[in-house]
Amino acid sequence: MTKPCPGDQQYYPADVPEKFWECSNGTAYLFDCPAGLHWDTELLTCNYPEAAGWEPPAGRTSGGRRSASLGSEGMQRLETKHIQGQVITHTIVKPLL
């Protein structure tokens, strides 16, 4: 995925902590951090989540809540994220064996 570079910097945070934008010749390219790492906006590299201190770009909100319960269908995990003012909820059911 590409888009025009928003300014003079070479690197920009993406909307999620696992990705970042790198600018080259006026075009921004979206890259993934290696598995388990987050974009560190101070060091401009991928880093461990607890060290990266990732925060969403200005004007965006992020955060989430996870909970798990054992229902009649099996283990249920509920994940809620807040992205651009929208609440997105996923329920994942793992059947009982």
N, CA, C and O of each residue as an XYZ file, in Angstrom:
388
protein
N       0.845     -1.161      0.000
C       0.000      0.000      0.000
C       0.901      1.238      0.000
O       1.922      1.268      0.688
N       0.530      2.230     -0.752
C       1.293      3.477     -0.807
C       0.355      4.674     -0.695
O      -0.854      4.560     -0.893
N       0.947      5.831     -0.369
C       0.224      7.100     -0.326
C       1.272      8.200     -0.404
O       2.455      7.925     -0.204
N       0.877      9.432     -0.688
C       1.857     10.525     -0.699
C       2.433     10.733      0.705
O       1.726     10.555      1.697
N       3.700     11.104      0.789
C       4.314     11.399      2.087
C       3.655     12.636      2.685
O       3.460     13.632      1.989
N       3.311     12.581      3.973
C       2.624     13.714      4.587
C       3.534     14.880      4.970
O       3.038     15.935      5.366
N       4.835     14.717      4.864
C       5.749     15.794      5.268
C       7.183     15.457      4.919
O       7.449     14.643      4.035
N       8.104     16.097      5.627
C       9.522     15.948      5.322
C      10.200     14.779      6.025
O      11.340     14.450      5.698
N       9.533     14.149      6.977
C      10.153     13.038      7.703
C      10.228     11.801      6.817
O       9.474     11.667      5.853
N      11.158     10.889      7.160
C      11.279      9.651      6.394
C      10.351      8.566      6.931
O       9.866      7.738      6.162
N      10.095      8.558      8.252
C       9.269      7.525      8.870
C       8.079      8.146      9.590
O       8.182      9.225     10.173
N       6.929      7.434      9.539
C       5.712      7.869     10.222
C       5.038      6.650     10.838
O       5.108      5.561     10.270
N       4.380      6.811     11.996
C       3.630      5.693     12.560
C       2.386      5.420     11.723
O       1.825      6.331     11.115
N       1.964      4.168     11.697
C       0.719      3.786     11.021
C      -0.415      3.842     12.042
O      -0.208      4.279     13.174
N      -1.598      3.408     11.655
C      -2.761      3.430     12.542
C      -2.763      2.281     13.542
O      -3.563      2.277     14.477
N      -1.881      1.316     13.356
C      -1.750      0.179     14.267
C      -0.284      0.053     14.665
O       0.590      0.428     13.884
N       0.011     -0.461     15.851
C       1.388     -0.466     16.332
C       2.328     -1.398     15.579
O       3.543     -1.210     15.638
N       1.811     -2.384     14.882
C       2.661     -3.363     14.209
C       3.147     -2.903     12.839
O       3.869     -3.641     12.169
N       2.766     -1.696     12.407
C       3.118     -1.213     11.071
C       3.701      0.193     11.138
O       3.530      0.898     12.133
N       4.391      0.597     10.071
C       4.922      1.952      9.967
C       5.019      2.336      8.498
O       5.028      1.471      7.622
N       5.090      3.644      8.232
C       5.243      4.174      6.884
C       6.683      4.624      6.684
O       7.267      5.253      7.566
N       7.257      4.305      5.526
C       8.580      4.807      5.156
C       8.449      5.569      3.843
O       7.899      5.055      2.869
N       8.962      6.806      3.824
C       8.869      7.650      2.634
C      10.114      7.513      1.766
O      11.239      7.439      2.259
N       9.876      7.483      0.465
C      10.960      7.441     -0.513
C      10.498      8.191     -1.755
O       9.487      7.831     -2.357
N      11.231      9.227     -2.141
C      10.908     10.020     -3.331
C       9.468     10.531     -3.327
O       8.804     10.524     -4.363
N       8.982     10.975     -2.163
C       7.651     11.558     -2.067
C       6.513     10.572     -1.919
O       5.359     10.987     -1.814
N       6.803      9.260     -1.907
C       5.777      8.235     -1.749
C       6.013      7.487     -0.446
O       7.141      7.094     -0.148
N       4.945      7.287      0.337
C       5.029      6.539      1.592
C       4.618      5.091      1.337
O       3.594      4.827      0.706
N       5.427      4.161      1.834
C       5.175      2.730      1.696
C       4.911      2.149      3.079
O       5.619      2.463      4.037
N       3.885      1.294      3.181
C       3.507      0.686      4.454
C       4.308     -0.594      4.667
O       4.353     -1.457      3.790
N       4.941     -0.715      5.837
C       5.740     -1.888      6.185
C       5.229     -2.492      7.484
O       4.646     -1.801      8.319
N       5.459     -3.805      7.642
C       5.139     -4.521      8.876
C       6.387     -4.642      9.731
O       7.479     -4.880      9.215
N       6.227     -4.478     11.030
C       7.305     -4.824     11.952
C       7.368     -6.351     12.036
O       6.367     -7.017     11.772
N       8.516     -6.916     12.396
C       8.569     -8.364     12.615
C       7.563     -8.780     13.693
O       7.165     -7.971     14.531
N       7.165    -10.035     13.657
C       6.150    -10.557     14.575
C       6.471    -10.216     16.023
O       7.588    -10.429     16.494
N       5.474     -9.684     16.721
C       5.597     -9.382     18.136
C       6.201     -8.028     18.461
O       6.300     -7.669     19.634
N       6.611     -7.261     17.443
C       7.228     -5.961     17.687
C       6.292     -4.826     17.297
O       5.397     -5.009     16.472
N       6.500     -3.657     17.889
C       5.719     -2.448     17.607
C       6.639     -1.353     17.108
O       7.838     -1.371     17.386
N       6.088     -0.400     16.372
C       6.857      0.735     15.874
C       7.179      1.679     17.031
O       6.288      2.091     17.774
N       8.450      2.015     17.175
C       8.928      2.930     18.209
C       9.139      4.296     17.565
O      10.060      4.469     16.767
N       8.290      5.270     17.906
C       8.338      6.581     17.255
C       9.529      7.422     17.694
O       9.871      8.393     17.019
N      10.167      7.077     18.803
C      11.354      7.819     19.236
C      12.622      7.280     18.582
O      13.465      8.052     18.126
N      12.757      5.954     18.537
C      13.952      5.340     17.957
C      13.826      5.120     16.452
O      14.813      4.822     15.780
N      12.595      5.268     15.918
C      12.306      5.057     14.491
C      12.738      3.674     14.030
O      13.421      3.513     13.018
N      12.318      2.683     14.806
C      12.583      1.287     14.485
C      11.533      0.428     15.179
O      10.809      0.916     16.046
N      11.446     -0.838     14.808
C      10.543     -1.757     15.491
C      11.205     -2.186     16.798
O      12.417     -2.393     16.854
N      10.391     -2.315     17.848
C      10.920     -2.563     19.178
C       9.924     -3.427     19.943
O       8.797     -3.627     19.490
N      10.337     -3.940     21.107
C       9.417     -4.698     21.945
C       8.284     -3.779     22.403
O       8.529     -2.611     22.702
N       7.040     -4.287     22.464
C       5.894     -3.436     22.797
C       6.075     -2.623     24.077
O       5.716     -1.446     24.120
N       6.630     -3.244     25.121
C       6.780     -2.526     26.386
C       7.805     -1.395     26.291
O       7.751     -0.446     27.074
N       8.730     -1.485     25.348
C       9.742     -0.441     25.159
C       9.302      0.597     24.128
O       9.719      1.754     24.190
N       8.457      0.179     23.177
C       8.081      1.076     22.080
C       7.192      2.219     22.547
O       7.289      3.330     22.027
N       6.319      1.958     23.532
C       5.423      3.009     24.016
C       4.574      3.592     22.900
O       4.357      4.802     22.851
N       4.091      2.736     22.001
C       3.357      3.186     20.816
C       2.111      3.955     21.203
O       1.374      3.559     22.106
N       1.886      5.058     20.512
C       0.653      5.825     20.634
C       0.135      6.093     19.233
O       0.928      6.273     18.309
N      -1.184      6.125     19.055
C      -1.737      6.353     17.721
C      -1.373      7.737     17.203
O      -1.124      8.647     17.994
N      -1.338      7.908     15.874
C      -1.076      9.229     15.303
C      -2.097     10.255     15.798
O      -3.198      9.885     16.206
N      -1.743     11.524     15.764
C      -2.627     12.598     16.226
C      -3.999     12.481     15.572
O      -4.102     12.210     14.376
N      -5.046     12.686     16.357
C      -6.407     12.625     15.835
C      -6.983     11.227     15.809
O      -8.151     11.049     15.463
N      -6.194     10.235     16.166
C      -6.676      8.851     16.175
C      -6.696      8.356     17.615
O      -5.926      8.825     18.454
N      -7.567      7.423     17.888
C      -7.562      6.814     19.209
C      -7.417      5.325     19.045
O      -7.864      4.750     18.053
N      -6.811      4.726     19.986
C      -6.664      3.287     19.964
C      -6.617      2.824     21.400
O      -6.479      3.626     22.323
N      -6.727      1.587     21.571
C      -6.737      1.020     22.903
C      -7.665     -0.150     22.838
O      -8.310     -0.372     21.813
N      -7.747     -0.867     23.846
C      -8.624     -1.997     23.740
C      -8.829     -2.675     25.071
O      -8.225     -2.334     26.088
N      -9.701     -3.640     25.017
C     -10.021     -4.405     26.202
C     -10.192     -5.836     25.743
O     -10.818     -6.099     24.717
N      -9.640     -6.750     26.500
C      -9.810     -8.161     26.185
C     -10.398     -8.847     27.402
O     -10.038     -8.541     28.539
N     -11.299     -9.768     27.155
C     -11.838    -10.556     28.252
C     -12.103    -11.955     27.734
O     -12.277    -12.161     26.533
N     -12.132    -12.905     28.636
C     -12.386    -14.285     28.242
C     -13.377    -14.889     29.223
O     -13.399    -14.529     30.400
N     -14.199    -15.812     28.728
C     -15.147    -16.502     29.593
C     -15.407    -17.884     29.022
O     -15.173    -18.137     27.840
N     -15.891    -18.767     29.870
C     -16.218    -20.118     29.441
C     -17.731    -20.221     29.375
O     -18.405    -20.266     30.404
N     -18.266    -20.260     28.148
C     -19.704    -20.360     27.944
C     -20.084    -21.778     27.559
O     -19.235    -22.670     27.559
N     -21.348    -21.994     27.232
C     -21.824    -23.329     26.879
C     -21.207    -23.828     25.579
O     -21.127    -25.037     25.360
N     -20.767    -22.909     24.710
C     -20.168    -23.302     23.436
C     -18.660    -23.476     23.539
O     -18.037    -23.991     22.610
N     -18.072    -23.066     24.630
C     -16.629    -23.170     24.789
C     -16.040    -21.846     25.238
O     -16.759    -20.946     25.672
N     -14.743    -21.740     25.130
C     -14.047    -20.527     25.542
C     -14.369    -19.403     24.578
O     -14.265    -19.577     23.364
N     -14.757    -18.259     25.101
C     -15.064    -17.092     24.284
C     -14.112    -15.974     24.666
O     -13.921    -15.677     25.845
N     -13.523    -15.363     23.664
C     -12.647    -14.220     23.907
C     -13.258    -13.019     23.210
O     -13.604    -13.091     22.031
N     -13.389    -11.931     23.922
C     -13.979    -10.714     23.384
C     -12.896     -9.655     23.315
O     -12.264     -9.339     24.323
N     -12.682     -9.111     22.134
C     -11.697     -8.058     21.955
C     -12.411     -6.807     21.466
O     -13.169     -6.864     20.498
N     -12.180     -5.692     22.117
C     -12.785     -4.419     21.739
C     -11.683     -3.414     21.471
O     -10.776     -3.254     22.288
N     -11.752     -2.736     20.338
C     -10.780     -1.707     19.993
C     -11.525     -0.438     19.616
O     -12.628     -0.490     19.072
N     -10.918      0.690     19.907
C     -11.479      1.988     19.554
C     -10.600      2.584     18.467
O      -9.442      2.918     18.719
N     -11.135      2.718     17.265
C     -10.380      3.232     16.131
C     -11.189      4.334     15.465
O     -12.312      4.099     15.019
N     -10.634      5.513     15.398
C     -11.270      6.673     14.771
C     -12.711      6.854     15.244
O     -13.616      7.071     14.437
N     -12.912      6.765     16.543
C     -14.234      6.994     17.100
C     -15.196      5.833     16.965
O     -16.326      5.916     17.447
N     -14.782      4.751     16.323
C     -15.644      3.585     16.172
C     -15.206      2.506     17.149
O     -14.016      2.351     17.423
N     -16.160      1.772     17.666
C     -15.859      0.651     18.541
C     -16.007     -0.615     17.720
O     -17.062     -0.874     17.140
N     -14.949     -1.396     17.676
C     -14.948     -2.636     16.908
C     -14.792     -3.784     17.893
O     -13.825     -3.820     18.655
N     -15.731     -4.719     17.886
C     -15.709     -5.834     18.826
C     -15.677     -7.147     18.058
O     -16.430     -7.341     17.104
N     -14.797     -8.044     18.486
C     -14.687     -9.370     17.886
C     -14.920    -10.396     18.986
O     -14.338    -10.295     20.066
N     -15.759    -11.371     18.720
C     -15.941    -12.484     19.642
C     -15.395    -13.728     18.962
O     -15.787    -14.062     17.844
N     -14.501    -14.399     19.639
C     -13.870    -15.590     19.085
C     -14.261    -16.754     19.983
O     -14.039    -16.702     21.193
N     -14.841    -17.805     19.406
C     -15.297    -18.953     20.179
C     -14.421    -20.147     19.848
O     -14.249    -20.497     18.681
N     -13.870    -20.770     20.877
C     -13.099    -21.999     20.717
C     -13.950    -23.119     21.314
O     -14.189    -23.127     22.522
N     -14.416    -24.070     20.486
C     -15.313    -25.122     20.980
C     -14.669    -25.968     22.074
O     -13.453    -26.160     22.097
N     -15.511    -26.472     22.983
C     -15.038    -27.407     24.000
C     -14.714    -28.728     23.334
O     -15.432    -29.160     22.433
N     -13.661    -29.364     23.757
C     -13.272    -30.664     23.176
C     -13.721    -31.786     24.046
O     -13.485    -32.950     23.722
